[in-house]
Amino acid sequence: MTIRLATVVDIPSVMNLERASTAAHWSEQQYQQLFQPGAHRPERIVLIAEASLSDPSVPGESNAADARILGFLVAHHIAPEWELENIVVAQSARRNGLGKRLLGALLTRAKETNSDSIFLEVRESNAAARALYESTGFEQSGRRKVYYTAPQEDAILYRRPLP
């Protein structure tokens, strides 16, 4: 298993993985914009968790590229902080520490940029994600009432200070 920076060729696999989850759904254009350089664009990173071709734990899929990409994370640098915008782990790869590895790679990147903290929001009902965040040092820092729609739900805000 490796964690690497995504490239534009990863977009179809990332979108397939995202569509199979309850994560926020982005358009192809939004993903394309992540890879377009520009002086006025905020820094974003997309990290990919990828299994090697010889990894026996990779589930059999019709698309080999999709089978190798087991998770991804999108984060936005708003100095001196990072915002975790999206994190997805394939259903078949959950509960194996992959989410923690992706978050660990983001923490490393944030420290390299001398950032103060990482923040995020999550659906109040998303117990698995909340447990992941809390297990990696994130603390609840607030609530946004009726932030999500379909269904309506509060967002719980989390922040993790960086040493």
Secondary structure, 3 states (H helix, E strand, C coil): CEEEECCHHHHHHHHHHHHCCCCCCCCHHHHHHHCCCCCCCCEEEEEEEECCCCCCCCCCCCCHHHHHEEEEEEEEEECCEEEEEEEEECHHHCCCCHHHHHHHHHHHHHHHCCCCEEEEEEECCCHHHHHHHHHCCCEEEEEEEEEECCCCEEEEEEEEECC
